[in-house]
Amino acid sequence: LVSMNARLSPIGCALSKATLSGNCEALVDDFADCTKIMALLVSAGKASVEDLLSLAHRDQTGRLHGAELDAVLEENGRILSQVL
């Protein structure tokens, strides 16, 4: 987690303090929208910045609820799966 955070912090996607302290629920929450995973792939040269920008980010998903949020997260997962 520390190694991942070292790649994510400089681009403004740091892991939460709770995740870094070992909280599993926080870990799931940190990675739920797929953006941190995609950011790690970008930093490793396995995905493009365009791939990352195609995802809905926290500032967009934070105001969604229910089926609308589920649909956006599912689309993010679909995009991530295509990249993988």
PDB file of N, CA, C and O in Angstrom:
ATOM      1  N   LEU A   1       0.813  -1.195   0.000  1.00  0.00           N
ATOM      2  CA  LEU A   1       0.000   0.000   0.000  1.00  0.00           C
ATOM      3  C   LEU A   1       0.858   1.263   0.000  1.00  0.00           C
ATOM      4  O   LEU A   1       0.526   2.252  -0.653  1.00  0.00           O
ATOM      5  N   VAL A   2       1.954   1.217   0.732  1.00  0.00           N
ATOM      6  CA  VAL A   2       2.837   2.377   0.795  1.00  0.00           C
ATOM      7  C   VAL A   2       3.423   2.659  -0.590  1.00  0.00           C
ATOM      8  O   VAL A   2       3.522   3.814  -1.002  1.00  0.00           O
ATOM      9  N   SER A   3       3.807   1.611  -1.298  1.00  0.00           N
ATOM     10  CA  SER A   3       4.359   1.760  -2.641  1.00  0.00           C
ATOM     11  C   SER A   3       3.313   2.327  -3.601  1.00  0.00           C
ATOM     12  O   SER A   3       3.610   3.218  -4.397  1.00  0.00           O
ATOM     13  N   MET A   4       2.094   1.806  -3.519  1.00  0.00           N
ATOM     14  CA  MET A   4       1.012   2.342  -4.352  1.00  0.00           C
ATOM     15  C   MET A   4       0.770   3.804  -4.030  1.00  0.00           C
ATOM     16  O   MET A   4       0.616   4.624  -4.935  1.00  0.00           O
ATOM     17  N   ASN A   5       0.735   4.133  -2.760  1.00  0.00           N
ATOM     18  CA  ASN A   5       0.475   5.502  -2.349  1.00  0.00           C
ATOM     19  C   ASN A   5       1.567   6.450  -2.842  1.00  0.00           C
ATOM     20  O   ASN A   5       1.296   7.607  -3.163  1.00  0.00           O
ATOM     21  N   ALA A   6       2.797   5.953  -2.899  1.00  0.00           N
ATOM     22  CA  ALA A   6       3.900   6.771  -3.407  1.00  0.00           C
ATOM     23  C   ALA A   6       3.691   7.146  -4.869  1.00  0.00           C
ATOM     24  O   ALA A   6       4.136   8.208  -5.303  1.00  0.00           O
ATOM     25  N   ARG A   7       3.022   6.289  -5.633  1.00  0.00           N
ATOM     26  CA  ARG A   7       2.708   6.595  -7.036  1.00  0.00           C
ATOM     27  C   ARG A   7       1.466   7.476  -7.150  1.00  0.00           C
ATOM     28  O   ARG A   7       1.365   8.295  -8.064  1.00  0.00           O
ATOM     29  N   LEU A   8       0.532   7.311  -6.236  1.00  0.00           N
ATOM     30  CA  LEU A   8      -0.743   8.031  -6.319  1.00  0.00           C
ATOM     31  C   LEU A   8      -0.687   9.438  -5.736  1.00  0.00           C
ATOM     32  O   LEU A   8      -1.331  10.348  -6.258  1.00  0.00           O
ATOM     33  N   SER A   9       0.058   9.624  -4.684  1.00  0.00           N
ATOM     34  CA  SER A   9       0.105  10.927  -4.000  1.00  0.00           C
ATOM     35  C   SER A   9       0.502  12.086  -4.904  1.00  0.00           C
ATOM     36  O   SER A   9      -0.152  13.128  -4.861  1.00  0.00           O
ATOM     37  N   PRO A  10       1.549  11.949  -5.724  1.00  0.00           N
ATOM     38  CA  PRO A  10       1.971  13.087  -6.546  1.00  0.00           C
ATOM     39  C   PRO A  10       0.923  13.555  -7.560  1.00  0.00           C
ATOM     40  O   PRO A  10       0.978  14.689  -8.037  1.00  0.00           O
ATOM     41  N   ILE A  11      -0.031  12.675  -7.888  1.00  0.00           N
ATOM     42  CA  ILE A  11      -1.056  13.072  -8.859  1.00  0.00           C
ATOM     43  C   ILE A  11      -2.398  13.382  -8.185  1.00  0.00           C
ATOM     44  O   ILE A  11      -3.434  13.465  -8.844  1.00  0.00           O
ATOM     45  N   GLY A  12      -2.356  13.548  -6.873  1.00  0.00           N
ATOM     46  CA  GLY A  12      -3.556  13.949  -6.141  1.00  0.00           C
ATOM     47  C   GLY A  12      -4.547  12.836  -5.876  1.00  0.00           C
ATOM     48  O   GLY A  12      -5.719  13.105  -5.614  1.00  0.00           O
ATOM     49  N   CYS A  13      -4.102  11.592  -5.937  1.00  0.00           N
ATOM     50  CA  CYS A  13      -4.992  10.442  -5.715  1.00  0.00           C
ATOM     51  C   CYS A  13      -4.541   9.598  -4.529  1.00  0.00           C
ATOM     52  O   CYS A  13      -4.683   8.376  -4.556  1.00  0.00           O
ATOM     53  N   ALA A  14      -4.014  10.216  -3.513  1.00  0.00           N
ATOM     54  CA  ALA A  14      -3.467   9.478  -2.372  1.00  0.00           C
ATOM     55  C   ALA A  14      -4.513   8.563  -1.737  1.00  0.00           C
ATOM     56  O   ALA A  14      -5.709   8.857  -1.736  1.00  0.00           O
ATOM     57  N   LEU A  15      -4.029   7.459  -1.204  1.00  0.00           N
ATOM     58  CA  LEU A  15      -4.891   6.573  -0.437  1.00  0.00           C
ATOM     59  C   LEU A  15      -5.266   7.256   0.876  1.00  0.00           C
ATOM     60  O   LEU A  15      -4.520   8.087   1.392  1.00  0.00           O
ATOM     61  N   SER A  16      -6.417   6.898   1.399  1.00  0.00           N
ATOM     62  CA  SER A  16      -6.856   7.499   2.654  1.00  0.00           C
ATOM     63  C   SER A  16      -5.977   7.024   3.811  1.00  0.00           C
ATOM     64  O   SER A  16      -5.353   5.965   3.741  1.00  0.00           O
ATOM     65  N   LYS A  17      -5.943   7.814   4.859  1.00  0.00           N
ATOM     66  CA  LYS A  17      -5.185   7.437   6.058  1.00  0.00           C
ATOM     67  C   LYS A  17      -5.712   6.134   6.637  1.00  0.00           C
ATOM     68  O   LYS A  17      -4.946   5.313   7.140  1.00  0.00           O
ATOM     69  N   ALA A  18      -7.034   5.947   6.561  1.00  0.00           N
ATOM     70  CA  ALA A  18      -7.628   4.711   7.083  1.00  0.00           C
ATOM     71  C   ALA A  18      -7.129   3.500   6.302  1.00  0.00           C
ATOM     72  O   ALA A  18      -6.833   2.461   6.891  1.00  0.00           O
ATOM     73  N   THR A  19      -7.034   3.627   4.985  1.00  0.00           N
ATOM     74  CA  THR A  19      -6.504   2.532   4.171  1.00  0.00           C
ATOM     75  C   THR A  19      -5.068   2.243   4.552  1.00  0.00           C
ATOM     76  O   THR A  19      -4.686   1.086   4.729  1.00  0.00           O
ATOM     77  N   LEU A  20      -4.278   3.282   4.677  1.00  0.00           N
ATOM     78  CA  LEU A  20      -2.862   3.094   5.010  1.00  0.00           C
ATOM     79  C   LEU A  20      -2.659   2.507   6.398  1.00  0.00           C
ATOM     80  O   LEU A  20      -1.613   1.924   6.682  1.00  0.00           O
ATOM     81  N   SER A  21      -3.662   2.661   7.266  1.00  0.00           N
ATOM     82  CA  SER A  21      -3.551   2.070   8.603  1.00  0.00           C
ATOM     83  C   SER A  21      -4.134   0.659   8.660  1.00  0.00           C
ATOM     84  O   SER A  21      -4.186   0.048   9.728  1.00  0.00           O
ATOM     85  N   GLY A  22      -4.577   0.139   7.499  1.00  0.00           N
ATOM     86  CA  GLY A  22      -5.021  -1.246   7.447  1.00  0.00           C
ATOM     87  C   GLY A  22      -6.515  -1.475   7.478  1.00  0.00           C
ATOM     88  O   GLY A  22      -6.954  -2.618   7.605  1.00  0.00           O
ATOM     89  N   ASN A  23      -7.302  -0.435   7.366  1.00  0.00           N
ATOM     90  CA  ASN A  23      -8.759  -0.580   7.375  1.00  0.00           C
ATOM     91  C   ASN A  23      -9.238  -1.108   6.030  1.00  0.00           C
ATOM     92  O   ASN A  23      -9.143  -0.412   5.019  1.00  0.00           O
ATOM     93  N   CYS A  24      -9.752  -2.331   6.014  1.00  0.00           N
ATOM     94  CA  CYS A  24     -10.178  -2.979   4.767  1.00  0.00           C
ATOM     95  C   CYS A  24     -11.361  -2.282   4.112  1.00  0.00           C
ATOM     96  O   CYS A  24     -11.419  -2.190   2.886  1.00  0.00           O
ATOM     97  N   GLU A  25     -12.301  -1.792   4.905  1.00  0.00           N
ATOM     98  CA  GLU A  25     -13.455  -1.080   4.332  1.00  0.00           C
ATOM     99  C   GLU A  25     -13.000   0.183   3.623  1.00  0.00           C
ATOM    100  O   GLU A  25     -13.532   0.528   2.568  1.00  0.00           O
ATOM    101  N   ALA A  26     -12.032   0.868   4.184  1.00  0.00           N
ATOM    102  CA  ALA A  26     -11.496   2.073   3.552  1.00  0.00           C
ATOM    103  C   ALA A  26     -10.772   1.721   2.257  1.00  0.00           C
ATOM    104  O   ALA A  26     -10.846   2.465   1.279  1.00  0.00           O
ATOM    105  N   LEU A  27     -10.078   0.596   2.250  1.00  0.00           N
ATOM    106  CA  LEU A  27      -9.391   0.139   1.045  1.00  0.00           C
ATOM    107  C   LEU A  27     -10.397  -0.083  -0.080  1.00  0.00           C
ATOM    108  O   LEU A  27     -10.183   0.368  -1.206  1.00  0.00           O
ATOM    109  N   VAL A  28     -11.480  -0.770   0.218  1.00  0.00           N
ATOM    110  CA  VAL A  28     -12.525  -1.004  -0.786  1.00  0.00           C
ATOM    111  C   VAL A  28     -13.092   0.326  -1.270  1.00  0.00           C
ATOM    112  O   VAL A  28     -13.286   0.514  -2.471  1.00  0.00           O
ATOM    113  N   ASP A  29     -13.354   1.236  -0.361  1.00  0.00           N
ATOM    114  CA  ASP A  29     -13.888   2.545  -0.726  1.00  0.00           C
ATOM    115  C   ASP A  29     -12.907   3.330  -1.598  1.00  0.00           C
ATOM    116  O   ASP A  29     -13.316   3.969  -2.568  1.00  0.00           O
ATOM    117  N   ASP A  30     -11.634   3.286  -1.264  1.00  0.00           N
ATOM    118  CA  ASP A  30     -10.620   4.005  -2.038  1.00  0.00           C
ATOM    119  C   ASP A  30     -10.575   3.532  -3.491  1.00  0.00           C
ATOM    120  O   ASP A  30     -10.357   4.333  -4.399  1.00  0.00           O
ATOM    121  N   PHE A  31     -10.781   2.236  -3.709  1.00  0.00           N
ATOM    122  CA  PHE A  31     -10.643   1.677  -5.049  1.00  0.00           C
ATOM    123  C   PHE A  31     -11.980   1.440  -5.758  1.00  0.00           C
ATOM    124  O   PHE A  31     -11.992   0.977  -6.898  1.00  0.00           O
ATOM    125  N   ALA A  32     -13.089   1.746  -5.114  1.00  0.00           N
ATOM    126  CA  ALA A  32     -14.412   1.405  -5.645  1.00  0.00           C
ATOM    127  C   ALA A  32     -14.732   2.020  -7.001  1.00  0.00           C
ATOM    128  O   ALA A  32     -15.407   1.385  -7.812  1.00  0.00           O
ATOM    129  N   ASP A  33     -14.269   3.233  -7.268  1.00  0.00           N
ATOM    130  CA  ASP A  33     -14.639   3.865  -8.544  1.00  0.00           C
ATOM    131  C   ASP A  33     -13.640   3.589  -9.663  1.00  0.00           C
ATOM    132  O   ASP A  33     -13.780   4.140 -10.755  1.00  0.00           O
ATOM    133  N   CYS A  34     -12.653   2.764  -9.421  1.00  0.00           N
ATOM    134  CA  CYS A  34     -11.649   2.313 -10.401  1.00  0.00           C
ATOM    135  C   CYS A  34     -10.607   3.355 -10.771  1.00  0.00           C
ATOM    136  O   CYS A  34      -9.666   3.027 -11.495  1.00  0.00           O
ATOM    137  N   THR A  35     -10.726   4.590 -10.311  1.00  0.00           N
ATOM    138  CA  THR A  35      -9.789   5.627 -10.749  1.00  0.00           C
ATOM    139  C   THR A  35      -8.391   5.414 -10.195  1.00  0.00           C
ATOM    140  O   THR A  35      -7.410   5.663 -10.895  1.00  0.00           O
ATOM    141  N   LYS A  36      -8.278   4.961  -8.956  1.00  0.00           N
ATOM    142  CA  LYS A  36      -6.948   4.736  -8.395  1.00  0.00           C
ATOM    143  C   LYS A  36      -6.260   3.558  -9.083  1.00  0.00           C
ATOM    144  O   LYS A  36      -5.050   3.589  -9.308  1.00  0.00           O
ATOM    145  N   ILE A  37      -7.020   2.534  -9.413  1.00  0.00           N
ATOM    146  CA  ILE A  37      -6.450   1.399 -10.127  1.00  0.00           C
ATOM    147  C   ILE A  37      -5.946   1.859 -11.497  1.00  0.00           C
ATOM    148  O   ILE A  37      -4.838   1.512 -11.907  1.00  0.00           O
ATOM    149  N   MET A  38      -6.766   2.639 -12.197  1.00  0.00           N
ATOM    150  CA  MET A  38      -6.366   3.128 -13.515  1.00  0.00           C
ATOM    151  C   MET A  38      -5.160   4.046 -13.396  1.00  0.00           C
ATOM    152  O   MET A  38      -4.266   3.996 -14.241  1.00  0.00           O
ATOM    153  N   ALA A  39      -5.119   4.874 -12.375  1.00  0.00           N
ATOM    154  CA  ALA A  39      -3.970   5.764 -12.174  1.00  0.00           C
ATOM    155  C   ALA A  39      -2.690   4.957 -11.969  1.00  0.00           C
ATOM    156  O   ALA A  39      -1.631   5.337 -12.469  1.00  0.00           O
ATOM    157  N   LEU A  40      -2.780   3.852 -11.242  1.00  0.00           N
ATOM    158  CA  LEU A  40      -1.617   2.984 -11.061  1.00  0.00           C
ATOM    159  C   LEU A  40      -1.187   2.370 -12.393  1.00  0.00           C
ATOM    160  O   LEU A  40       0.007   2.249 -12.669  1.00  0.00           O
ATOM    161  N   LEU A  41      -2.156   1.985 -13.209  1.00  0.00           N
ATOM    162  CA  LEU A  41      -1.829   1.438 -14.525  1.00  0.00           C
ATOM    163  C   LEU A  41      -1.155   2.488 -15.407  1.00  0.00           C
ATOM    164  O   LEU A  41      -0.224   2.176 -16.150  1.00  0.00           O
ATOM    165  N   VAL A  42      -1.626   3.726 -15.322  1.00  0.00           N
ATOM    166  CA  VAL A  42      -1.008   4.816 -16.077  1.00  0.00           C
ATOM    167  C   VAL A  42       0.431   5.013 -15.605  1.00  0.00           C
ATOM    168  O   VAL A  42       1.340   5.152 -16.423  1.00  0.00           O
ATOM    169  N   SER A  43       0.638   5.025 -14.297  1.00  0.00           N
ATOM    170  CA  SER A  43       1.985   5.260 -13.764  1.00  0.00           C
ATOM    171  C   SER A  43       2.949   4.130 -14.129  1.00  0.00           C
ATOM    172  O   SER A  43       4.162   4.332 -14.178  1.00  0.00           O
ATOM    173  N   ALA A  44       2.404   2.948 -14.382  1.00  0.00           N
ATOM    174  CA  ALA A  44       3.228   1.795 -14.769  1.00  0.00           C
ATOM    175  C   ALA A  44       3.366   1.670 -16.286  1.00  0.00           C
ATOM    176  O   ALA A  44       4.022   0.753 -16.782  1.00  0.00           O
ATOM    177  N   GLY A  45       2.742   2.600 -17.023  1.00  0.00           N
ATOM    178  CA  GLY A  45       2.820   2.563 -18.477  1.00  0.00           C
ATOM    179  C   GLY A  45       1.920   1.529 -19.117  1.00  0.00           C
ATOM    180  O   GLY A  45       2.127   1.167 -20.275  1.00  0.00           O
ATOM    181  N   LYS A  46       0.928   1.045 -18.393  1.00  0.00           N
ATOM    182  CA  LYS A  46       0.018   0.009 -18.889  1.00  0.00           C
ATOM    183  C   LYS A  46      -1.315   0.568 -19.370  1.00  0.00           C
ATOM    184  O   LYS A  46      -2.124  -0.164 -19.940  1.00  0.00           O
ATOM    185  N   ALA A  47      -1.546   1.838 -19.150  1.00  0.00           N
ATOM    186  CA  ALA A  47      -2.770   2.523 -19.606  1.00  0.00           C
ATOM    187  C   ALA A  47      -2.386   3.955 -19.946  1.00  0.00           C
ATOM    188  O   ALA A  47      -1.339   4.449 -19.527  1.00  0.00           O
ATOM    189  N   SER A  48      -3.245   4.608 -20.707  1.00  0.00           N
ATOM    190  CA  SER A  48      -2.960   5.987 -21.116  1.00  0.00           C
ATOM    191  C   SER A  48      -3.680   6.983 -20.206  1.00  0.00           C
ATOM    192  O   SER A  48      -4.621   6.631 -19.494  1.00  0.00           O
ATOM    193  N   VAL A  49      -3.225   8.206 -20.247  1.00  0.00           N
ATOM    194  CA  VAL A  49      -3.893   9.274 -19.507  1.00  0.00           C
ATOM    195  C   VAL A  49      -5.327   9.412 -20.018  1.00  0.00           C
ATOM    196  O   VAL A  49      -6.240   9.698 -19.243  1.00  0.00           O
ATOM    197  N   GLU A  50      -5.524   9.210 -21.313  1.00  0.00           N
ATOM    198  CA  GLU A  50      -6.872   9.276 -21.886  1.00  0.00           C
ATOM    199  C   GLU A  50      -7.789   8.224 -21.270  1.00  0.00           C
ATOM    200  O   GLU A  50      -8.970   8.480 -21.034  1.00  0.00           O
ATOM    201  N   ASP A  51      -7.230   7.025 -21.007  1.00  0.00           N
ATOM    202  CA  ASP A  51      -8.011   5.981 -20.338  1.00  0.00           C
ATOM    203  C   ASP A  51      -8.467   6.469 -18.962  1.00  0.00           C
ATOM    204  O   ASP A  51      -9.627   6.306 -18.584  1.00  0.00           O
ATOM    205  N   LEU A  52      -7.543   7.066 -18.226  1.00  0.00           N
ATOM    206  CA  LEU A  52      -7.865   7.578 -16.891  1.00  0.00           C
ATOM    207  C   LEU A  52      -8.919   8.670 -16.964  1.00  0.00           C
ATOM    208  O   LEU A  52      -9.853   8.691 -16.162  1.00  0.00           O
ATOM    209  N   LEU A  53      -8.776   9.570 -17.914  1.00  0.00           N
ATOM    210  CA  LEU A  53      -9.721  10.682 -18.031  1.00  0.00           C
ATOM    211  C   LEU A  53     -11.099  10.234 -18.498  1.00  0.00           C
ATOM    212  O   LEU A  53     -12.072  10.971 -18.335  1.00  0.00           O
ATOM    213  N   SER A  54     -11.200   9.044 -19.076  1.00  0.00           N
ATOM    214  CA  SER A  54     -12.500   8.550 -19.537  1.00  0.00           C
ATOM    215  C   SER A  54     -13.377   8.057 -18.391  1.00  0.00           C
ATOM    216  O   SER A  54     -14.574   7.831 -18.573  1.00  0.00           O
ATOM    217  N   LEU A  55     -12.785   7.892 -17.212  1.00  0.00           N
ATOM    218  CA  LEU A  55     -13.544   7.428 -16.047  1.00  0.00           C
ATOM    219  C   LEU A  55     -14.239   8.594 -15.350  1.00  0.00           C
ATOM    220  O   LEU A  55     -13.746   9.722 -15.362  1.00  0.00           O
ATOM    221  N   ALA A  56     -15.391   8.306 -14.743  1.00  0.00           N
ATOM    222  CA  ALA A  56     -16.042   9.278 -13.865  1.00  0.00           C
ATOM    223  C   ALA A  56     -15.269   9.273 -12.551  1.00  0.00           C
ATOM    224  O   ALA A  56     -15.042   8.214 -11.965  1.00  0.00           O
ATOM    225  N   HIS A  57     -14.866  10.452 -12.089  1.00  0.00           N
ATOM    226  CA  HIS A  57     -14.041  10.570 -10.892  1.00  0.00           C
ATOM    227  C   HIS A  57     -14.885  10.920  -9.669  1.00  0.00           C
ATOM    228  O   HIS A  57     -16.072  11.225  -9.787  1.00  0.00           O
ATOM    229  N   ARG A  58     -14.262  10.870  -8.503  1.00  0.00           N
ATOM    230  CA  ARG A  58     -14.957  11.101  -7.222  1.00  0.00           C
ATOM    231  C   ARG A  58     -15.782  12.384  -7.203  1.00  0.00           C
ATOM    232  O   ARG A  58     -16.887  12.408  -6.662  1.00  0.00           O
ATOM    233  N   ASP A  59     -15.247  13.440  -7.790  1.00  0.00           N
ATOM    234  CA  ASP A  59     -16.007  14.694  -7.771  1.00  0.00           C
ATOM    235  C   ASP A  59     -17.301  14.557  -8.566  1.00  0.00           C
ATOM    236  O   ASP A  59     -18.258  15.291  -8.319  1.00  0.00           O
ATOM    237  N   GLN A  60     -17.340  13.631  -9.511  1.00  0.00           N
ATOM    238  CA  GLN A  60     -18.553  13.379 -10.280  1.00  0.00           C
ATOM    239  C   GLN A  60     -19.444  12.348  -9.601  1.00  0.00           C
ATOM    240  O   GLN A  60     -20.663  12.515  -9.551  1.00  0.00           O
ATOM    241  N   THR A  61     -18.840  11.276  -9.076  1.00  0.00           N
ATOM    242  CA  THR A  61     -19.631  10.202  -8.484  1.00  0.00           C
ATOM    243  C   THR A  61     -20.081  10.523  -7.064  1.00  0.00           C
ATOM    244  O   THR A  61     -21.026   9.911  -6.565  1.00  0.00           O
ATOM    245  N   GLY A  62     -19.425  11.465  -6.412  1.00  0.00           N
ATOM    246  CA  GLY A  62     -19.745  11.794  -5.028  1.00  0.00           C
ATOM    247  C   GLY A  62     -21.141  12.319  -4.814  1.00  0.00           C
ATOM    248  O   GLY A  62     -21.680  12.223  -3.712  1.00  0.00           O
ATOM    249  N   ARG A  63     -21.726  12.866  -5.839  1.00  0.00           N
ATOM    250  CA  ARG A  63     -23.078  13.423  -5.699  1.00  0.00           C
ATOM    251  C   ARG A  63     -24.168  12.486  -6.233  1.00  0.00           C
ATOM    252  O   ARG A  63     -25.348  12.839  -6.228  1.00  0.00           O
ATOM    253  N   LEU A  64     -23.772  11.296  -6.692  1.00  0.00           N
ATOM    254  CA  LEU A  64     -24.736  10.334  -7.226  1.00  0.00           C
ATOM    255  C   LEU A  64     -25.141   9.332  -6.156  1.00  0.00           C
ATOM    256  O   LEU A  64     -24.417   9.112  -5.185  1.00  0.00           O
ATOM    257  N   HIS A  65     -26.309   8.729  -6.349  1.00  0.00           N
ATOM    258  CA  HIS A  65     -26.821   7.744  -5.396  1.00  0.00           C
ATOM    259  C   HIS A  65     -27.584   6.661  -6.138  1.00  0.00           C
ATOM    260  O   HIS A  65     -28.011   6.851  -7.277  1.00  0.00           O
ATOM    261  N   GLY A  66     -27.747   5.537  -5.486  1.00  0.00           N
ATOM    262  CA  GLY A  66     -28.591   4.463  -5.981  1.00  0.00           C
ATOM    263  C   GLY A  66     -28.215   3.953  -7.354  1.00  0.00           C
ATOM    264  O   GLY A  66     -27.040   3.746  -7.657  1.00  0.00           O
ATOM    265  N   ALA A  67     -29.232   3.751  -8.185  1.00  0.00           N
ATOM    266  CA  ALA A  67     -29.043   3.161  -9.505  1.00  0.00           C
ATOM    267  C   ALA A  67     -28.151   4.018 -10.396  1.00  0.00           C
ATOM    268  O   ALA A  67     -27.392   3.486 -11.207  1.00  0.00           O
ATOM    269  N   GLU A  68     -28.234   5.328 -10.253  1.00  0.00           N
ATOM    270  CA  GLU A  68     -27.405   6.213 -11.064  1.00  0.00           C
ATOM    271  C   GLU A  68     -25.912   6.012 -10.730  1.00  0.00           C
ATOM    272  O   GLU A  68     -25.075   5.925 -11.628  1.00  0.00           O
ATOM    273  N   LEU A  69     -25.600   5.940  -9.445  1.00  0.00           N
ATOM    274  CA  LEU A  69     -24.224   5.692  -9.020  1.00  0.00           C
ATOM    275  C   LEU A  69     -23.770   4.311  -9.478  1.00  0.00           C
ATOM    276  O   LEU A  69     -22.660   4.157  -9.988  1.00  0.00           O
ATOM    277  N   ASP A  70     -24.623   3.312  -9.299  1.00  0.00           N
ATOM    278  CA  ASP A  70     -24.286   1.953  -9.721  1.00  0.00           C
ATOM    279  C   ASP A  70     -23.953   1.897 -11.206  1.00  0.00           C
ATOM    280  O   ASP A  70     -23.007   1.217 -11.605  1.00  0.00           O
ATOM    281  N   ALA A  71     -24.719   2.603 -12.024  1.00  0.00           N
ATOM    282  CA  ALA A  71     -24.498   2.608 -13.476  1.00  0.00           C
ATOM    283  C   ALA A  71     -23.155   3.240 -13.828  1.00  0.00           C
ATOM    284  O   ALA A  71     -22.443   2.743 -14.700  1.00  0.00           O
ATOM    285  N   VAL A  72     -22.810   4.335 -13.152  1.00  0.00           N
ATOM    286  CA  VAL A  72     -21.539   5.011 -13.421  1.00  0.00           C
ATOM    287  C   VAL A  72     -20.369   4.130 -12.982  1.00  0.00           C
ATOM    288  O   VAL A  72     -19.378   4.018 -13.703  1.00  0.00           O
ATOM    289  N   LEU A  73     -20.474   3.511 -11.819  1.00  0.00           N
ATOM    290  CA  LEU A  73     -19.406   2.638 -11.341  1.00  0.00           C
ATOM    291  C   LEU A  73     -19.260   1.405 -12.234  1.00  0.00           C
ATOM    292  O   LEU A  73     -18.149   0.932 -12.472  1.00  0.00           O
ATOM    293  N   GLU A  74     -20.373   0.897 -12.718  1.00  0.00           N
ATOM    294  CA  GLU A  74     -20.330  -0.236 -13.636  1.00  0.00           C
ATOM    295  C   GLU A  74     -19.633   0.155 -14.939  1.00  0.00           C
ATOM    296  O   GLU A  74     -18.847  -0.624 -15.479  1.00  0.00           O
ATOM    297  N   GLU A  75     -19.913   1.345 -15.442  1.00  0.00           N
ATOM    298  CA  GLU A  75     -19.251   1.831 -16.650  1.00  0.00           C
ATOM    299  C   GLU A  75     -17.752   2.007 -16.414  1.00  0.00           C
ATOM    300  O   GLU A  75     -16.945   1.659 -17.276  1.00  0.00           O
ATOM    301  N   ASN A  76     -17.377   2.541 -15.260  1.00  0.00           N
ATOM    302  CA  ASN A  76     -15.955   2.662 -14.923  1.00  0.00           C
ATOM    303  C   ASN A  76     -15.301   1.272 -14.913  1.00  0.00           C
ATOM    304  O   ASN A  76     -14.195   1.101 -15.425  1.00  0.00           O
ATOM    305  N   GLY A  77     -15.979   0.298 -14.336  1.00  0.00           N
ATOM    306  CA  GLY A  77     -15.452  -1.068 -14.308  1.00  0.00           C
ATOM    307  C   GLY A  77     -15.318  -1.653 -15.698  1.00  0.00           C
ATOM    308  O   GLY A  77     -14.355  -2.364 -15.982  1.00  0.00           O
ATOM    309  N   ARG A  78     -16.271  -1.363 -16.568  1.00  0.00           N
ATOM    310  CA  ARG A  78     -16.219  -1.846 -17.942  1.00  0.00           C
ATOM    311  C   ARG A  78     -15.004  -1.271 -18.667  1.00  0.00           C
ATOM    312  O   ARG A  78     -14.285  -1.990 -19.360  1.00  0.00           O
ATOM    313  N   ILE A  79     -14.785   0.038 -18.498  1.00  0.00           N
ATOM    314  CA  ILE A  79     -13.645   0.698 -19.136  1.00  0.00           C
ATOM    315  C   ILE A  79     -12.331   0.108 -18.602  1.00  0.00           C
ATOM    316  O   ILE A  79     -11.419  -0.180 -19.377  1.00  0.00           O
ATOM    317  N   LEU A  80     -12.243  -0.067 -17.301  1.00  0.00           N
ATOM    318  CA  LEU A  80     -11.042  -0.661 -16.698  1.00  0.00           C
ATOM    319  C   LEU A  80     -10.806  -2.058 -17.242  1.00  0.00           C
ATOM    320  O   LEU A  80      -9.674  -2.411 -17.572  1.00  0.00           O
ATOM    321  N   SER A  81     -11.859  -2.856 -17.338  1.00  0.00           N
ATOM    322  CA  SER A  81     -11.727  -4.215 -17.861  1.00  0.00           C
ATOM    323  C   SER A  81     -11.214  -4.221 -19.297  1.00  0.00           C
ATOM    324  O   SER A  81     -10.412  -5.079 -19.668  1.00  0.00           O
ATOM    325  N   GLN A  82     -11.670  -3.277 -20.096  1.00  0.00           N
ATOM    326  CA  GLN A  82     -11.187  -3.182 -21.485  1.00  0.00           C
ATOM    327  C   GLN A  82      -9.696  -2.882 -21.524  1.00  0.00           C
ATOM    328  O   GLN A  82      -8.965  -3.437 -22.344  1.00  0.00           O
ATOM    329  N   VAL A  83      -9.251  -2.011 -20.641  1.00  0.00           N
ATOM    330  CA  VAL A  83      -7.831  -1.647 -20.609  1.00  0.00           C
ATOM    331  C   VAL A  83      -6.983  -2.839 -20.190  1.00  0.00           C
ATOM    332  O   VAL A  83      -5.888  -3.051 -20.710  1.00  0.00           O
ATOM    333  N   LEU A  84      -7.501  -3.614 -19.245  1.00  0.00           N
ATOM    334  CA  LEU A  84      -6.746  -4.782 -18.770  1.00  0.00           C
ATOM    335  C   LEU A  84      -6.681  -5.843 -19.842  1.00  0.00           C
ATOM    336  O   LEU A  84      -6.087  -6.900 -19.629  1.00  0.00           O
TER     337      LEU A  84
END
